[in-house]
């Protein structure tokens, strides 16, 4: 269970009930108002559809920008940059000369931003460190996943454009998973021990009081054990970057180099989270059409957020300095959504001085897949409901905002608004767009004769047609991000992939709004959810 272990405080139950109550009021109100004030509903539909038209166009622009940034960063040899940074003054002068020569607006703007980072670092000369002082600890949270999944993840680290002797593999195992996963981990250690700086296996004991059974508890235990390892080997906490991954996470070749560069170039590096873009494409050709749309939708949201990093919160795989993890006491053991909670915990620990740094060299993960269509759809729903269970942070966030008066009031209010607005929009927007326009026409026959009723469907339809511009952008970019097509699939598969984007309205309702309503309603009625592990298939 989740919240029963979290700190109790006055007003907590009210705050647990609030998001779901707002959601249900929004969803029920159009039915009631259709009888007594159908005109209000019609005006709301027109305004709401126009708002989503503008939002769709805006998000389409951010998505395109995110894709261009990601494509650029993937082409950079980050290890070469790190080596050239060993002589900082020469590197700074070289970047400045390059900036003055470049005339392409996008490249010049990007270089200008990088030049400002270097100027900021130059003002903190004492904070410049050599990349060879940095080690990477990659924590892989393991339950009962197949060996093939883990090998693919470890091989991606081995094949990175980065010295593998600077990488420590940490297998975070679960005692409750039984003996076979541990035996498998030991076989993997024998295979990879000499390739990496070290290969550690930590087993999280079962049945510890005050913990939920989940990823956060597992990582917390591994964090404690890794701290002992660092102390025994005289490793500085601020010279270790910890990447906390699901076991199916495969890094792109430039990920480790890019994270190292972003870490070194930021003098306030301890107060930062380094957030890569997750691409759910390891098995994307093999999953049903609607699951492909859901998977790319999750990726696209992270790409959009990366272009407005002031909004970013940790999601899924992320990296932090080990010093940061020690400062915040590793991971929260009492909640399901440990990833986003990491951001909030660091934010308040450092008095509001904590930000996400987007890492635009992606990590590749598995889309939801099972051995039949029904189980695949069911697992997709459960995964989305688990993500939507991040609403459990709302009471914690209100409490911390009330306690931490050192954080500017504007920052605290923005934080509260974003989490509440995000979860309410998640649960209601798709249903409002798809259904509300028809409710007064169906429930109130007298409304049919009004001018606004006769024109409303046409007006709403024309507005929503324009929102498909964003959908076309999404379809094009998703095709560009596809991995190579397997040899046993013909070109028709690519065509099917493109046209399957027409399923977006369906996926948005059944794998967006409904799981979010489900999660919020569970919280309303004190039906706390535990951590549901998404099954991983051995197919690669």
HELIX and SHEET records of a PDB file:
HELIX    1   1 UNK A    3  UNK A    5  5                                   3    
HELIX    2   2 UNK A   12  UNK A   36  1                                  25    
HELIX    3   3 UNK A   38  UNK A   75  1                                  38    
HELIX    4   4 UNK A   78  UNK A   84  1                                   7    
HELIX    5   5 UNK A   88  UNK A  101  1                                  14    
HELIX    6   6 UNK A  105  UNK A  122  1                                  18    
HELIX    7   7 UNK A  125  UNK A  127  5                                   3    
HELIX    8   8 UNK A  131  UNK A  133  5                                   3    
HELIX    9   9 UNK A  147  UNK A  158  1                                  12    
HELIX   10  10 UNK A  164  UNK A  166  5                                   3    
HELIX   11  11 UNK A  175  UNK A  177  5                                   3    
HELIX   12  12 UNK A  179  UNK A  192  1                                  14    
HELIX   13  13 UNK A  215  UNK A  232  1                                  18    
HELIX   14  14 UNK A  237  UNK A  239  5                                   3    
HELIX   15  15 UNK A  255  UNK A  265  1                                  11    
HELIX   16  16 UNK A  269  UNK A  271  5                                   3    
HELIX   17  17 UNK A  284  UNK A  286  5                                   3    
HELIX   18  18 UNK A  289  UNK A  306  1                                  18    
HELIX   19  19 UNK A  309  UNK A  311  5                                   3    
HELIX   20  20 UNK A  322  UNK A  327  1                                   6    
HELIX   21  21 UNK A  338  UNK A  349  1                                  12    
HELIX   22  22 UNK A  373  UNK A  388  1                                  16    
HELIX   23  23 UNK A  389  UNK A  392  5                                   4    
HELIX   24  24 UNK A  393  UNK A  403  1                                  11    
HELIX   25  25 UNK A  409  UNK A  431  1                                  23    
HELIX   26  26 UNK A  432  UNK A  436  3                                   5    
HELIX   27  27 UNK A  437  UNK A  443  1                                   7    
HELIX   28  28 UNK A  445  UNK A  449  5                                   5    
HELIX   29  29 UNK A  451  UNK A  481  1                                  31    
HELIX   30  30 UNK A  492  UNK A  499  1                                   8    
HELIX   31  31 UNK A  500  UNK A  503  5                                   4    
HELIX   32  32 UNK A  504  UNK A  508  1                                   5    
HELIX   33  33 UNK A  509  UNK A  513  3                                   5    
HELIX   34  34 UNK A  514  UNK A  524  1                                  11    
SHEET    1   A 8 UNK A 198  UNK A 204  0                                        
SHEET    2   A 8 UNK A 167  UNK A 174  1                                        
SHEET    3   A 8 UNK A 135  UNK A 141  1                                        
SHEET    4   A 8 UNK A 240  UNK A 246  1                                        
SHEET    5   A 8 UNK A 318  UNK A 321 -1                                        
SHEET    6   A 8 UNK A 272  UNK A 279 -1                                        
SHEET    7   A 8 UNK A 355  UNK A 364  1                                        
SHEET    8   A 8 UNK A 250  UNK A 251 -1                                        
END                                                                             
